[in-house]
Amino acid sequence: MLAEKKKYSKSELEQSLVEIELRLKKNPHDMDMLESKVATLEVLGRRSEAEQICESAVKAGVDRPFIWRFLGFCKYKERNWSEALPLFKRAESMGESGSAGFVAYCLRRLGRHEECLKFTNEKIQQYPNDAILYLGRGLARQALQQSKTLVCADLWKAAQLDPSLIDVHRKSCSEEDSSK
């Protein structure tokens, strides 16, 4: 119900939540509305309530990428990489492209750099404009002490796709020409 990129006031979000709940009362099996409710609760800072809704949905047999990604995100926010990883993998395997970067991140945090490198090599082919995949691959290569040229090429590509990542490139590749 809410456009993802637009900022809403708390009162607008609360009103939207009331409307979503009314729609869910009429049709409790409307998964799009359920996902809107979860997203709205998250924006309102009510993550635990949103997480409980997702957990209940999974127990009831709901198998949707948004639900898996949200549950993974909750574990990610708790820095529980080992529990977040299979949730993000499930979402990504169902076509939720935004979860691929989270998979790579969790693999790195778990010290599974070889697996991260293999995963990012595959997924960059599928999602060539995902900066986080290049970042993950570059940092995995760095951890595996691979060629600095390869590391810096990945970090530079990540920074080109997402300028907020330029400092990672600068920090890791200071001897390299950062104008590549």
Backbone as JSON Lines, residues from 0, in Angstrom:
{"i":0,"aa":"M","n":[0.81,-1.2,0.0],"ca":[0.0,0.0,0.0],"c":[0.85,1.25,0.0]}
{"i":1,"aa":"L","n":[2.0,1.19,0.62],"ca":[2.85,2.37,0.69],"c":[3.94,2.26,-0.37]}
{"i":2,"aa":"A","n":[4.19,3.37,-1.04],"ca":[5.31,3.39,-1.98],"c":[6.59,3.31,-1.16]}
{"i":3,"aa":"E","n":[7.5,2.45,-1.57],"ca":[8.69,2.18,-0.76],"c":[9.59,3.39,-0.57]}
{"i":4,"aa":"K","n":[9.76,4.22,-1.58],"ca":[10.75,5.29,-1.52],"c":[10.22,6.57,-0.86]}
{"i":5,"aa":"K","n":[8.92,6.75,-0.78],"ca":[8.37,7.99,-0.24],"c":[8.41,7.97,1.28]}
{"i":6,"aa":"K","n":[8.67,9.13,1.88],"ca":[8.65,9.26,3.35],"c":[7.23,9.6,3.79]}
{"i":7,"aa":"Y","n":[6.79,8.91,4.83],"ca":[5.46,9.15,5.37],"c":[5.59,9.55,6.83]}
{"i":8,"aa":"S","n":[4.63,10.34,7.29],"ca":[4.61,10.72,8.7],"c":[4.1,9.52,9.5]}
{"i":9,"aa":"K","n":[4.36,9.58,10.8],"ca":[3.89,8.5,11.67],"c":[2.38,8.37,11.61]}
{"i":10,"aa":"S","n":[1.67,9.49,11.57],"ca":[0.21,9.42,11.52],"c":[-0.27,8.82,10.2]}
{"i":11,"aa":"E","n":[0.41,9.12,9.1],"ca":[0.04,8.51,7.82],"c":[0.29,7.0,7.85]}
{"i":12,"aa":"L","n":[1.38,6.61,8.47],"ca":[1.69,5.19,8.58],"c":[0.67,4.47,9.46]}
{"i":13,"aa":"E","n":[0.31,5.1,10.58],"ca":[-0.69,4.51,11.47],"c":[-2.03,4.36,10.75]}
{"i":14,"aa":"Q","n":[-2.41,5.38,9.97],"ca":[-3.67,5.32,9.22],"c":[-3.6,4.21,8.17]}
{"i":15,"aa":"S","n":[-2.48,4.1,7.51],"ca":[-2.3,3.04,6.52],"c":[-2.41,1.67,7.18]}
{"i":16,"aa":"L","n":[-1.85,1.53,8.36],"ca":[-1.92,0.27,9.09],"c":[-3.37,-0.09,9.42]}
{"i":17,"aa":"V","n":[-4.17,0.89,9.81],"ca":[-5.59,0.66,10.08],"c":[-6.28,0.14,8.81]}
{"i":18,"aa":"E","n":[-5.99,0.78,7.67],"ca":[-6.6,0.37,6.4],"c":[-6.16,-1.05,6.02]}
{"i":19,"aa":"I","n":[-4.89,-1.34,6.22],"ca":[-4.38,-2.68,5.91],"c":[-5.08,-3.72,6.78]}
{"i":20,"aa":"E","n":[-5.22,-3.43,8.06],"ca":[-5.87,-4.38,8.97],"c":[-7.33,-4.6,8.6]}
{"i":21,"aa":"L","n":[-8.01,-3.54,8.14],"ca":[-9.4,-3.69,7.69],"c":[-9.47,-4.62,6.47]}
{"i":22,"aa":"R","n":[-8.56,-4.43,5.54],"ca":[-8.52,-5.3,4.36],"c":[-8.21,-6.74,4.73]}
{"i":23,"aa":"L","n":[-7.31,-6.91,5.69],"ca":[-6.97,-8.27,6.13],"c":[-8.13,-8.95,6.85]}
{"i":24,"aa":"K","n":[-8.97,-8.16,7.53],"ca":[-10.16,-8.75,8.17],"c":[-11.11,-9.28,7.11]}
{"i":25,"aa":"K","n":[-11.22,-8.55,5.99],"ca":[-12.09,-8.99,4.9],"c":[-11.5,-10.2,4.16]}
{"i":26,"aa":"N","n":[-10.18,-10.19,4.02],"ca":[-9.51,-11.28,3.3],"c":[-8.2,-11.61,4.01]}
{"i":27,"aa":"P","n":[-8.27,-12.48,5.03],"ca":[-7.07,-12.79,5.82],"c":[-5.99,-13.54,5.03]}
{"i":28,"aa":"H","n":[-6.32,-14.01,3.83],"ca":[-5.34,-14.74,3.02],"c":[-4.68,-13.86,1.97]}
{"i":29,"aa":"D","n":[-4.89,-12.57,2.05],"ca":[-4.27,-11.63,1.1],"c":[-2.82,-11.41,1.53]}
{"i":30,"aa":"M","n":[-1.93,-12.16,0.91],"ca":[-0.51,-12.12,1.3],"c":[0.15,-10.78,0.97]}
{"i":31,"aa":"D","n":[-0.32,-10.11,-0.07],"ca":[0.23,-8.79,-0.37],"c":[-0.08,-7.81,0.77]}
{"i":32,"aa":"M","n":[-1.28,-7.89,1.29],"ca":[-1.66,-7.02,2.42],"c":[-0.88,-7.41,3.68]}
{"i":33,"aa":"L","n":[-0.69,-8.7,3.88],"ca":[0.09,-9.14,5.04],"c":[1.51,-8.59,4.95]}
{"i":34,"aa":"E","n":[2.09,-8.65,3.76],"ca":[3.44,-8.12,3.58],"c":[3.47,-6.61,3.77]}
{"i":35,"aa":"S","n":[2.42,-5.93,3.32],"ca":[2.33,-4.48,3.55],"c":[2.25,-4.16,5.04]}
{"i":36,"aa":"K","n":[1.53,-4.99,5.77],"ca":[1.44,-4.8,7.22],"c":[2.81,-4.96,7.86]}
{"i":37,"aa":"V","n":[3.53,-6.01,7.47],"ca":[4.87,-6.25,8.02],"c":[5.78,-5.06,7.72]}
{"i":38,"aa":"A","n":[5.77,-4.6,6.47],"ca":[6.63,-3.48,6.07],"c":[6.26,-2.21,6.84]}
{"i":39,"aa":"T","n":[4.98,-1.97,7.01],"ca":[4.54,-0.77,7.72],"c":[4.92,-0.84,9.19]}
{"i":40,"aa":"L","n":[4.76,-2.0,9.8],"ca":[5.17,-2.17,11.2],"c":[6.67,-1.92,11.35]}
{"i":41,"aa":"E","n":[7.46,-2.41,10.4],"ca":[8.92,-2.2,10.45],"c":[9.25,-0.7,10.4]}
{"i":42,"aa":"V","n":[8.61,0.01,9.49],"ca":[8.87,1.45,9.36],"c":[8.44,2.18,10.63]}
{"i":43,"aa":"L","n":[7.41,1.69,11.28],"ca":[6.94,2.3,12.53],"c":[7.82,1.91,13.73]}
{"i":44,"aa":"G","n":[8.81,1.07,13.5],"ca":[9.69,0.66,14.59],"c":[9.15,-0.49,15.42]}
{"i":45,"aa":"R","n":[8.2,-1.21,14.86],"ca":[7.57,-2.32,15.57],"c":[8.03,-3.66,14.96]}
{"i":46,"aa":"R","n":[9.35,-3.82,14.89],"ca":[9.95,-4.99,14.23],"c":[9.53,-6.3,14.88]}
{"i":47,"aa":"S","n":[9.53,-6.36,16.2],"ca":[9.22,-7.65,16.85],"c":[7.8,-8.1,16.5]}
{"i":48,"aa":"E","n":[6.88,-7.16,16.42],"ca":[5.51,-7.5,16.02],"c":[5.48,-8.01,14.58]}
{"i":49,"aa":"A","n":[6.23,-7.34,13.71],"ca":[6.31,-7.75,12.31],"c":[6.95,-9.13,12.19]}
{"i":50,"aa":"E","n":[7.99,-9.36,12.98],"ca":[8.68,-10.65,12.96],"c":[7.73,-11.78,13.41]}
{"i":51,"aa":"Q","n":[6.93,-11.52,14.44],"ca":[5.98,-12.53,14.92],"c":[4.96,-12.88,13.83]}
{"i":52,"aa":"I","n":[4.53,-11.87,13.09],"ca":[3.58,-12.11,12.0],"c":[4.22,-13.03,10.95]}
{"i":53,"aa":"C","n":[5.47,-12.75,10.61],"ca":[6.18,-13.57,9.62],"c":[6.39,-15.0,10.13]}
{"i":54,"aa":"E","n":[6.77,-15.13,11.39],"ca":[6.97,-16.47,11.96],"c":[5.66,-17.26,11.95]}
{"i":55,"aa":"S","n":[4.57,-16.6,12.29],"ca":[3.26,-17.26,12.26],"c":[2.89,-17.66,10.83]}
{"i":56,"aa":"A","n":[3.19,-16.8,9.88],"ca":[2.89,-17.1,8.48],"c":[3.66,-18.33,8.01]}
{"i":57,"aa":"V","n":[4.94,-18.41,8.38],"ca":[5.76,-19.57,8.0],"c":[5.19,-20.84,8.63]}
{"i":58,"aa":"K","n":[4.82,-20.75,9.91],"ca":[4.24,-21.92,10.59],"c":[2.94,-22.37,9.92]}
{"i":59,"aa":"A","n":[2.23,-21.4,9.32],"ca":[0.97,-21.72,8.63],"c":[1.21,-22.2,7.2]}
{"i":60,"aa":"G","n":[2.47,-22.28,6.79],"ca":[2.79,-22.79,5.46],"c":[3.02,-21.75,4.39]}
{"i":61,"aa":"V","n":[3.04,-20.48,4.77],"ca":[3.31,-19.43,3.79],"c":[4.78,-19.53,3.37]}
{"i":62,"aa":"D","n":[5.0,-19.51,2.06],"ca":[6.35,-19.67,1.51],"c":[6.57,-18.58,0.47]}
{"i":63,"aa":"R","n":[6.84,-17.37,0.95],"ca":[7.01,-16.22,0.06],"c":[8.35,-15.54,0.33]}
{"i":64,"aa":"P","n":[9.0,-15.08,-0.74],"ca":[10.33,-14.5,-0.57],"c":[10.38,-13.31,0.38]}
{"i":65,"aa":"F","n":[9.35,-12.46,0.37],"ca":[9.35,-11.3,1.27],"c":[9.42,-11.75,2.73]}
{"i":66,"aa":"I","n":[8.66,-12.76,3.06],"ca":[8.62,-13.26,4.44],"c":[9.99,-13.78,4.85]}
{"i":67,"aa":"W","n":[10.61,-14.6,3.98],"ca":[11.94,-15.14,4.29],"c":[12.97,-14.03,4.42]}
{"i":68,"aa":"R","n":[12.9,-13.05,3.51],"ca":[13.88,-11.96,3.57],"c":[13.69,-11.16,4.86]}
{"i":69,"aa":"F","n":[12.46,-10.89,5.23],"ca":[12.23,-10.11,6.44],"c":[12.74,-10.86,7.67]}
{"i":70,"aa":"L","n":[12.47,-12.15,7.74],"ca":[12.98,-12.94,8.87],"c":[14.51,-12.94,8.88]}
{"i":71,"aa":"G","n":[15.12,-13.05,7.7],"ca":[16.57,-12.96,7.6],"c":[17.08,-11.61,8.06]}
{"i":72,"aa":"F","n":[16.36,-10.56,7.68],"ca":[16.75,-9.21,8.07],"c":[16.7,-9.05,9.59]}
{"i":73,"aa":"C","n":[15.7,-9.64,10.22],"ca":[15.62,-9.56,11.69],"c":[16.84,-10.22,12.33]}
{"i":74,"aa":"K","n":[17.22,-11.38,11.84],"ca":[18.41,-12.07,12.37],"c":[19.68,-11.28,12.04]}
{"i":75,"aa":"Y","n":[19.72,-10.69,10.87],"ca":[20.85,-9.84,10.45],"c":[21.01,-8.66,11.42]}
{"i":76,"aa":"K","n":[19.91,-8.02,11.76],"ca":[19.96,-6.88,12.69],"c":[20.44,-7.31,14.08]}
{"i":77,"aa":"E","n":[20.2,-8.57,14.42],"ca":[20.69,-9.12,15.69],"c":[22.13,-9.61,15.58]}
{"i":78,"aa":"R","n":[22.71,-9.49,14.38],"ca":[24.07,-9.96,14.07],"c":[24.18,-11.47,14.22]}
{"i":79,"aa":"N","n":[23.08,-12.14,13.97],"ca":[23.03,-13.6,14.04],"c":[23.15,-14.15,12.61]}
{"i":80,"aa":"W","n":[24.39,-14.14,12.11],"ca":[24.65,-14.48,10.71],"c":[24.26,-15.91,10.37]}
{"i":81,"aa":"S","n":[24.51,-16.84,11.3],"ca":[24.23,-18.25,11.01],"c":[22.73,-18.51,10.87]}
{"i":82,"aa":"E","n":[21.9,-17.79,11.59],"ca":[20.45,-17.95,11.43],"c":[19.91,-17.12,10.26]}
{"i":83,"aa":"A","n":[20.54,-15.99,9.99],"ca":[20.1,-15.14,8.88],"c":[20.38,-15.78,7.53]}
{"i":84,"aa":"L","n":[21.52,-16.44,7.41],"ca":[21.97,-16.98,6.13],"c":[20.94,-17.88,5.44]}
{"i":85,"aa":"P","n":[20.42,-18.93,6.08],"ca":[19.47,-19.78,5.35],"c":[18.17,-19.06,4.99]}
{"i":86,"aa":"L","n":[17.8,-18.07,5.77],"ca":[16.59,-17.31,5.47],"c":[16.79,-16.46,4.21]}
{"i":87,"aa":"F","n":[17.94,-15.79,4.13],"ca":[18.26,-15.01,2.93],"c":[18.44,-15.92,1.72]}
{"i":88,"aa":"K","n":[19.07,-17.08,1.92],"ca":[19.25,-18.02,0.81],"c":[17.9,-18.46,0.26]}
{"i":89,"aa":"R","n":[16.97,-18.73,1.16],"ca":[15.63,-19.16,0.74],"c":[14.96,-18.05,-0.08]}
{"i":90,"aa":"A","n":[15.01,-16.82,0.41],"ca":[14.4,-15.7,-0.31],"c":[15.05,-15.51,-1.67]}
{"i":91,"aa":"E","n":[16.38,-15.57,-1.72],"ca":[17.09,-15.37,-2.98],"c":[16.77,-16.48,-3.96]}
{"i":92,"aa":"S","n":[16.67,-17.7,-3.48],"ca":[16.37,-18.83,-4.37],"c":[14.97,-18.71,-4.97]}
{"i":93,"aa":"M","n":[14.12,-17.92,-4.33],"ca":[12.76,-17.7,-4.82],"c":[12.66,-16.46,-5.7]}
{"i":94,"aa":"G","n":[13.81,-15.86,-6.01],"ca":[13.83,-14.71,-6.91],"c":[13.91,-13.36,-6.24]}
{"i":95,"aa":"E","n":[14.11,-13.31,-4.95],"ca":[14.21,-12.03,-4.24],"c":[15.66,-11.55,-4.36]}
{"i":96,"aa":"S","n":[15.93,-10.78,-5.41],"ca":[17.31,-10.41,-5.76],"c":[18.02,-9.63,-4.67]}
{"i":97,"aa":"G","n":[17.3,-8.83,-3.91],"ca":[17.92,-8.04,-2.85],"c":[18.54,-8.88,-1.75]}
{"i":98,"aa":"S","n":[18.18,-10.14,-1.69],"ca":[18.74,-11.02,-0.66],"c":[20.12,-11.54,-1.0]}
{"i":99,"aa":"A","n":[20.51,-11.47,-2.26],"ca":[21.82,-12.0,-2.68],"c":[22.96,-11.31,-1.95]}
{"i":100,"aa":"G","n":[22.9,-10.0,-1.84],"ca":[23.95,-9.28,-1.12],"c":[24.01,-9.66,0.35]}
{"i":101,"aa":"F","n":[22.85,-9.91,0.94],"ca":[22.82,-10.34,2.34],"c":[23.43,-11.73,2.5]}
{"i":102,"aa":"V","n":[23.2,-12.61,1.52],"ca":[23.81,-13.95,1.57],"c":[25.33,-13.79,1.58]}
{"i":103,"aa":"A","n":[25.84,-12.98,0.65],"ca":[27.29,-12.76,0.57],"c":[27.83,-12.18,1.88]}
{"i":104,"aa":"Y","n":[27.12,-11.21,2.43],"ca":[27.56,-10.58,3.68],"c":[27.62,-11.61,4.81]}
{"i":105,"aa":"C","n":[26.58,-12.4,4.94],"ca":[26.55,-13.41,6.02],"c":[27.67,-14.43,5.84]}
{"i":106,"aa":"L","n":[27.89,-14.87,4.61],"ca":[28.98,-15.82,4.36],"c":[30.32,-15.24,4.81]}
{"i":107,"aa":"R","n":[30.56,-13.98,4.48],"ca":[31.81,-13.34,4.9],"c":[31.9,-13.24,6.41]}
{"i":108,"aa":"R","n":[30.83,-12.83,7.05],"ca":[30.84,-12.68,8.52],"c":[31.07,-14.02,9.21]}
{"i":109,"aa":"L","n":[30.66,-15.09,8.56],"ca":[30.85,-16.43,9.1],"c":[32.23,-17.0,8.74]}
{"i":110,"aa":"G","n":[33.03,-16.23,8.02],"ca":[34.37,-16.67,7.63],"c":[34.37,-17.68,6.49]}
{"i":111,"aa":"R","n":[33.27,-17.78,5.79],"ca":[33.15,-18.73,4.68],"c":[33.48,-18.01,3.37]}
{"i":112,"aa":"H","n":[34.73,-17.56,3.26],"ca":[35.15,-16.7,2.15],"c":[35.16,-17.42,0.81]}
{"i":113,"aa":"E","n":[35.59,-18.68,0.79],"ca":[35.57,-19.45,-0.47],"c":[34.14,-19.57,-0.99]}
{"i":114,"aa":"E","n":[33.22,-19.89,-0.09],"ca":[31.81,-20.02,-0.47],"c":[31.25,-18.68,-0.93]}
{"i":115,"aa":"C","n":[31.65,-17.62,-0.25],"ca":[31.22,-16.27,-0.64],"c":[31.73,-15.94,-2.05]}
{"i":116,"aa":"L","n":[32.97,-16.27,-2.32],"ca":[33.56,-16.0,-3.63],"c":[32.81,-16.77,-4.72]}
{"i":117,"aa":"K","n":[32.54,-18.03,-4.48],"ca":[31.8,-18.84,-5.45],"c":[30.39,-18.27,-5.66]}
{"i":118,"aa":"F","n":[29.72,-17.95,-4.57],"ca":[28.35,-17.41,-4.64],"c":[28.32,-16.1,-5.41]}
{"i":119,"aa":"T","n":[29.23,-15.17,-5.07],"ca":[29.21,-13.87,-5.74],"c":[29.6,-13.99,-7.21]}
{"i":120,"aa":"N","n":[30.52,-14.89,-7.53],"ca":[30.86,-15.1,-8.95],"c":[29.63,-15.51,-9.74]}
{"i":121,"aa":"E","n":[28.82,-16.39,-9.17],"ca":[27.59,-16.84,-9.84],"c":[26.56,-15.72,-9.9]}
{"i":122,"aa":"K","n":[26.35,-15.04,-8.79],"ca":[25.26,-14.07,-8.72],"c":[25.55,-12.77,-9.46]}
{"i":123,"aa":"I","n":[26.83,-12.41,-9.6],"ca":[27.16,-11.21,-10.38],"c":[26.73,-11.4,-11.83]}
{"i":124,"aa":"Q","n":[26.77,-12.63,-12.32],"ca":[26.27,-12.9,-13.67],"c":[24.77,-12.63,-13.76]}
{"i":125,"aa":"Q","n":[24.07,-12.94,-12.69],"ca":[22.62,-12.77,-12.64],"c":[22.22,-11.33,-12.31]}
{"i":126,"aa":"Y","n":[22.96,-10.7,-11.42],"ca":[22.64,-9.35,-10.95],"c":[23.87,-8.45,-11.14]}
{"i":127,"aa":"P","n":[24.2,-8.09,-12.38],"ca":[25.45,-7.35,-12.64],"c":[25.49,-5.93,-12.09]}
{"i":128,"aa":"N","n":[24.37,-5.4,-11.64],"ca":[24.35,-4.04,-11.11],"c":[24.2,-3.98,-9.59]}
{"i":129,"aa":"D","n":[24.48,-5.09,-8.93],"ca":[24.36,-5.16,-7.47],"c":[25.72,-4.85,-6.84]}
{"i":130,"aa":"A","n":[25.87,-3.64,-6.34],"ca":[27.13,-3.2,-5.75],"c":[27.57,-4.08,-4.59]}
{"i":131,"aa":"I","n":[26.63,-4.55,-3.81],"ca":[26.97,-5.33,-2.63],"c":[27.61,-6.67,-3.01]}
{"i":132,"aa":"L","n":[27.23,-7.21,-4.16],"ca":[27.86,-8.45,-4.61],"c":[29.33,-8.22,-4.97]}
{"i":133,"aa":"Y","n":[29.61,-7.11,-5.64],"ca":[31.01,-6.78,-5.95],"c":[31.8,-6.51,-4.68]}
{"i":134,"aa":"L","n":[31.17,-5.81,-3.75],"ca":[31.82,-5.55,-2.46],"c":[32.13,-6.86,-1.75]}
{"i":135,"aa":"G","n":[31.15,-7.74,-1.68],"ca":[31.34,-9.03,-1.03],"c":[32.44,-9.85,-1.68]}
{"i":136,"aa":"R","n":[32.44,-9.86,-3.02],"ca":[33.47,-10.62,-3.72],"c":[34.85,-10.02,-3.48]}
{"i":137,"aa":"G","n":[34.93,-8.69,-3.54],"ca":[36.23,-8.05,-3.3],"c":[36.75,-8.31,-1.91]}
{"i":138,"aa":"L","n":[35.89,-8.22,-0.91],"ca":[36.32,-8.45,0.47],"c":[36.63,-9.92,0.73]}
{"i":139,"aa":"A","n":[35.9,-10.82,0.06],"ca":[36.22,-12.25,0.18],"c":[37.59,-12.52,-0.45]}
{"i":140,"aa":"R","n":[37.84,-11.92,-1.61],"ca":[39.15,-12.08,-2.25],"c":[40.26,-11.54,-1.35]}
{"i":141,"aa":"Q","n":[39.98,-10.41,-0.72],"ca":[40.97,-9.82,0.19],"c":[41.26,-10.76,1.35]}
{"i":142,"aa":"A","n":[40.22,-11.33,1.94],"ca":[40.38,-12.26,3.07],"c":[41.15,-13.51,2.65]}
{"i":143,"aa":"L","n":[40.99,-13.91,1.39],"ca":[41.68,-15.08,0.86],"c":[43.06,-14.73,0.32]}
{"i":144,"aa":"Q","n":[43.45,-13.47,0.49],"ca":[44.75,-12.96,0.06],"c":[44.97,-13.16,-1.44]}
{"i":145,"aa":"Q","n":[43.92,-12.93,-2.2],"ca":[44.04,-13.0,-3.66],"c":[44.65,-11.7,-4.17]}
{"i":146,"aa":"S","n":[44.87,-11.64,-5.44],"ca":[45.49,-10.5,-6.11],"c":[44.82,-9.18,-5.7]}
{"i":147,"aa":"K","n":[45.66,-8.22,-5.31],"ca":[45.14,-6.9,-4.94],"c":[44.46,-6.24,-6.14]}
{"i":148,"aa":"T","n":[44.95,-6.54,-7.33],"ca":[44.33,-5.99,-8.54],"c":[42.88,-6.46,-8.66]}
{"i":149,"aa":"L","n":[42.63,-7.75,-8.4],"ca":[41.26,-8.27,-8.46],"c":[40.41,-7.69,-7.34]}
{"i":150,"aa":"V","n":[40.98,-7.62,-6.14],"ca":[40.26,-7.04,-5.0],"c":[39.84,-5.61,-5.34]}
{"i":151,"aa":"C","n":[40.78,-4.82,-5.79],"ca":[40.51,-3.4,-6.06],"c":[39.57,-3.21,-7.24]}
{"i":152,"aa":"A","n":[39.64,-4.09,-8.23],"ca":[38.7,-3.99,-9.35],"c":[37.27,-4.2,-8.87]}
{"i":153,"aa":"D","n":[37.07,-5.18,-7.99],"ca":[35.73,-5.41,-7.44],"c":[35.27,-4.25,-6.57]}
{"i":154,"aa":"L","n":[36.15,-3.76,-5.72],"ca":[35.76,-2.66,-4.83],"c":[35.5,-1.38,-5.63]}
{"i":155,"aa":"W","n":[36.24,-1.18,-6.71],"ca":[36.01,-0.02,-7.56],"c":[34.65,-0.13,-8.26]}
{"i":156,"aa":"K","n":[34.33,-1.32,-8.77],"ca":[33.04,-1.54,-9.42],"c":[31.9,-1.31,-8.42]}
{"i":157,"aa":"A","n":[32.08,-1.79,-7.2],"ca":[31.07,-1.57,-6.16],"c":[30.87,-0.08,-5.93]}
{"i":158,"aa":"A","n":[31.97,0.67,-5.86],"ca":[31.89,2.11,-5.63],"c":[31.27,2.85,-6.81]}
{"i":159,"aa":"Q","n":[31.5,2.36,-8.02],"ca":[30.86,2.97,-9.19],"c":[29.35,2.78,-9.14]}
{"i":160,"aa":"L","n":[28.93,1.6,-8.71],"ca":[27.5,1.31,-8.63],"c":[26.84,1.97,-7.42]}
{"i":161,"aa":"D","n":[27.59,2.14,-6.35],"ca":[27.08,2.76,-5.12],"c":[28.17,3.65,-4.55]}
{"i":162,"aa":"P","n":[28.12,4.95,-4.87],"ca":[29.18,5.87,-4.44],"c":[29.43,5.91,-2.93]}
{"i":163,"aa":"S","n":[28.48,5.45,-2.14],"ca":[28.71,5.44,-0.69],"c":[29.79,4.43,-0.3]}
{"i":164,"aa":"L","n":[30.19,3.58,-1.23],"ca":[31.2,2.55,-0.96],"c":[32.62,2.99,-1.34]}
{"i":165,"aa":"I","n":[32.79,4.22,-1.79],"ca":[34.1,4.68,-2.24],"c":[35.15,4.6,-1.14]}
{"i":166,"aa":"D","n":[34.76,4.83,0.09],"ca":[35.74,4.78,1.18],"c":[36.29,3.37,1.39]}
{"i":167,"aa":"V","n":[35.49,2.36,1.14],"ca":[35.98,0.98,1.25],"c":[37.08,0.76,0.21]}
{"i":168,"aa":"H","n":[36.83,1.25,-1.0],"ca":[37.84,1.14,-2.06],"c":[39.11,1.89,-1.65]}
{"i":169,"aa":"R","n":[38.95,3.12,-1.21],"ca":[40.13,3.93,-0.83],"c":[40.93,3.27,0.28]}
{"i":170,"aa":"K","n":[40.24,2.75,1.28],"ca":[40.92,2.14,2.42],"c":[41.7,0.9,2.0]}
{"i":171,"aa":"S","n":[41.1,0.09,1.15],"ca":[41.73,-1.17,0.75],"c":[42.73,-1.03,-0.39]}
{"i":172,"aa":"C","n":[42.58,0.02,-1.17],"ca":[43.36,0.13,-2.41],"c":[44.15,1.42,-2.48]}
{"i":173,"aa":"S","n":[44.6,1.92,-1.35],"ca":[45.24,3.23,-1.31],"c":[46.46,3.34,-2.22]}
{"i":174,"aa":"E","n":[47.2,2.23,-2.44],"ca":[48.35,2.3,-3.33],"c":[47.92,2.29,-4.79]}
{"i":175,"aa":"E","n":[46.73,1.81,-5.04],"ca":[46.22,1.73,-6.41],"c":[45.76,3.11,-6.86]}
{"i":176,"aa":"D","n":[45.69,3.32,-8.13],"ca":[45.16,4.56,-8.7],"c":[43.65,4.54,-8.52]}
{"i":177,"aa":"S","n":[43.13,5.39,-7.64],"ca":[41.69,5.37,-7.35],"c":[40.87,6.02,-8.46]}
{"i":178,"aa":"S","n":[41.51,6.45,-9.54],"ca":[40.74,7.02,-10.65],"c":[40.43,5.98,-11.71]}
{"i":179,"aa":"K","n":[40.68,4.7,-11.4],"ca":[40.41,3.62,-12.36],"c":[39.0,3.68,-12.86]}
